Amino acid sequence: MKKTAKSKPFEAWLISEVEEVFHLSHVEMHPMLEQWLIEGNSDAVSISLYEQQTLDFLQRKLRQNVDIWNEEELKMAFIGPVLSLVDFYEGRYNLFFERKLTAKVDNITLNGVVDCLIASGKQIPGRPYFCLQEYKPKKYDNDPIGQLLISMVCAQAKNENPAQPIYGVLVEYRFWYFAVLHGREYTLCEPFAATRDEDLPRIFKILKQLKLLIEPWLTPQR
């Protein structure tokens, strides 16, 4: 096995390295991701007038600034408000930002900070369900997919339920790539552009659908 530094941060991992070290396989479209996208784009997931008006406002700001915002500006002015509008502060799980995630996988200690995490718990994250990684507009020195994938591997181990998928999304300035890790298989979809009129409502509905996908896994395993 390739030697990997135990203290290596998430942002230092390459996707090929994550695949090799943890024996992961990329599949073109995992059924669980396909289900998430299809159900998220169905008429069963609605958008209220208030939500649509808020999305329109946020989209105008994104179009004006997406090419000049840095990472924090993108997070504070667009990503954070969109996630808050979905309202993941449900009680049995919550939305956490910039939280440390640690787990041991195949005798390798993984340790890093996740930009955004949906997990059980009120003040301290418990079982993770979803990871989000976002990046500075257009230019970055690391491997963004590798960073998302290693954080999902860590979340999967910390979750301690091999049957449950870990959901995720990678945000590269205007583009959103949804992902699923289940067992040793993972997949990412083609990107949705948040600056497109037809794509932002889809992004929002897919995020709302995530709440329904998390629901069956909230009861502690007996």
C-alpha positions in Angstrom: 0.0 0.0 0.0 1.1 3.5 -0.8 2.5 5.3 2.3 0.3 8.1 3.4 1.0 10.7 6.2 -1.4 10.1 9.0 -1.5 13.9 9.7 -2.2 14.7 6.1 -5.0 17.3 5.9 -8.0 16.8 3.6 -6.9 19.5 1.1 -3.6 17.6 0.4 -5.3 14.4 -0.9 -5.6 13.6 -4.6 -8.5 11.7 -6.0 -6.3 9.0 -7.4 -4.7 8.6 -4.0 -8.0 8.3 -2.2 -9.1 5.7 -4.7 -5.9 3.7 -4.3 -5.4 3.9 -0.6 -9.1 3.1 0.3 -9.9 0.9 -2.7 -12.7 3.1 -4.0 -14.3 2.7 -7.4 -15.8 5.5 -9.4 -19.1 4.5 -11.1 -20.7 6.6 -13.8 -24.1 7.0 -12.0 -24.8 5.3 -8.6 -28.5 4.4 -8.2 -28.6 6.4 -4.9 -27.4 9.6 -6.6 -29.8 9.0 -9.5 -32.6 8.6 -7.0 -31.6 11.8 -5.2 -31.5 13.9 -8.4 -34.7 12.5 -9.9 -36.7 12.9 -6.7 -35.2 16.3 -6.0 -36.4 17.5 -9.4 -39.9 16.1 -9.1 -43.1 18.1 -8.5 -43.3 16.6 -5.0 -40.6 19.0 -3.9 -42.0 22.5 -4.0 -40.6 26.0 -3.8 -42.6 28.7 -2.1 -43.0 32.2 -3.4 -40.8 33.5 -0.6 -38.1 30.9 -1.4 -38.2 31.7 -5.1 -37.9 35.5 -4.5 -35.0 34.9 -2.2 -33.3 32.6 -4.7 -33.8 35.3 -7.4 -32.1 37.9 -5.2 -29.2 35.6 -4.3 -28.8 34.6 -8.0 -28.5 38.3 -9.1 -25.7 38.8 -6.5 -24.0 35.7 -7.7 -24.1 36.7 -11.3 -22.6 40.1 -10.5 -19.8 38.8 -8.3 -19.1 35.1 -8.9 -15.9 35.9 -10.9 -14.4 38.2 -8.2 -15.6 36.7 -4.9 -13.0 34.9 -2.8 -13.9 31.7 -0.9 -15.3 33.4 2.2 -17.3 35.9 0.2 -18.8 33.1 -1.9 -19.7 31.2 1.3 -21.1 34.1 3.2 -23.0 35.8 0.4 -24.4 32.8 -1.5 -23.8 29.3 -0.2 -24.6 30.0 3.4 -27.9 31.8 2.6 -29.0 29.1 0.2 -28.4 26.4 2.8 -30.1 28.5 5.5 -33.1 28.8 3.2 -33.3 25.0 3.0 -33.3 25.0 6.8 -31.2 22.1 8.0 -31.6 23.1 11.6 -34.1 20.4 12.2 -33.4 19.4 15.8 -32.3 15.8 15.3 -29.6 17.1 12.9 -27.9 20.4 12.3 -25.8 22.4 9.8 -22.2 22.9 11.0 -19.5 25.0 9.4 -15.7 24.6 9.6 -15.8 21.6 11.9 -13.0 19.1 12.5 -13.7 15.6 11.4 -11.6 12.7 12.6 -11.8 8.9 12.0 -9.6 5.9 11.5 -10.0 4.1 8.2 -7.9 1.0 7.3 -5.5 1.9 10.1 -5.0 5.4 8.7 -6.1 8.3 10.9 -8.0 10.9 8.8 -8.1 14.4 10.3 -9.3 17.5 8.6 -11.8 20.4 8.5 -15.0 20.1 6.5 -16.4 23.4 5.1 -19.9 22.4 5.8 -21.3 19.3 7.5 -24.9 18.0 8.2 -24.8 15.7 11.2 -26.7 14.7 14.2 -26.2 16.7 17.4 -26.9 20.2 18.6 -23.6 21.8 19.5 -21.1 19.0 18.6 -21.4 17.1 15.3 -22.4 13.4 15.8 -23.2 11.0 13.0 -22.5 12.7 9.6 -24.9 12.5 6.7 -23.6 15.1 4.3 -20.4 16.9 3.4 -19.9 20.1 1.4 -16.6 21.4 0.2 -16.3 24.8 -1.6 -13.4 26.6 -3.1 -12.1 29.9 -4.3 -13.5 31.0 -7.6 -11.8 29.4 -10.6 -8.3 29.0 -9.2 -7.1 26.6 -6.6 -3.9 24.6 -6.0 -5.4 21.4 -4.6 -7.6 18.6 -6.0 -11.2 19.6 -5.1 -12.8 16.2 -5.8 -10.1 14.5 -3.8 -10.8 16.8 -0.9 -14.5 16.2 -1.0 -14.0 12.4 -1.4 -11.6 12.1 1.5 -14.0 14.1 3.8 -16.8 11.7 2.8 -14.6 8.7 3.5 -13.9 10.1 6.9 -17.7 10.9 7.5 -18.6 7.3 6.4 -16.2 5.8 9.0 -17.5 8.1 11.7 -21.1 7.4 10.8 -20.5 3.7 11.7 -23.4 2.5 9.5 -22.1 0.8 6.3 -25.6 0.6 4.8 -26.0 4.3 4.9 -24.8 6.4 2.0 -22.8 9.7 2.6 -24.1 12.6 0.5 -22.0 15.5 -0.6 -21.6 18.4 -2.9 -18.6 20.2 -4.4 -19.0 23.9 -5.2 -16.6 25.5 -7.7 -17.6 29.1 -7.9 -20.9 28.8 -10.0 -20.9 25.0 -10.4 -22.4 22.5 -8.0 -21.5 18.8 -8.3 -23.6 16.4 -6.2 -22.0 13.2 -5.0 -22.8 9.9 -3.2 -20.4 7.5 -1.5 -21.8 4.1 -0.6 -19.6 1.3 0.5 -16.5 1.5 -1.7 -18.3 3.1 -4.7 -18.7 6.8 -5.4 -20.1 9.0 -8.1 -20.5 12.7 -9.0 -23.1 14.2 -11.3 -22.5 16.6 -14.1 -22.5 20.2 -12.7 -25.5 22.5 -12.2 -24.7 26.1 -12.7 -26.2 28.3 -10.0 -26.1 31.3 -12.4 -28.6 29.6 -14.8 -32.3 30.3 -14.3 -33.2 26.7 -14.7 -30.4 25.2 -12.6 -30.7 27.2 -9.3 -34.2 25.9 -8.5 -33.0 22.4 -9.2 -30.0 22.9 -6.8 -32.4 24.1 -4.2 -34.9 21.3 -4.6 -32.1 18.7 -4.5 -30.9 20.1 -1.2 -34.5 20.1 0.1 -34.8 16.4 -1.0 -31.7 15.6 1.1 -33.8 16.2 4.2 -36.1 13.4 3.2 -33.2 11.1 2.3 -31.7 11.6 5.8 -34.9 10.9 7.6 -34.8 7.1 7.5 -31.4 7.1 9.0 -32.2 9.2 12.0 -33.4 6.4 14.2 -30.4 5.0 16.1 -29.4 1.5 15.1 -30.4 -1.2 17.6 
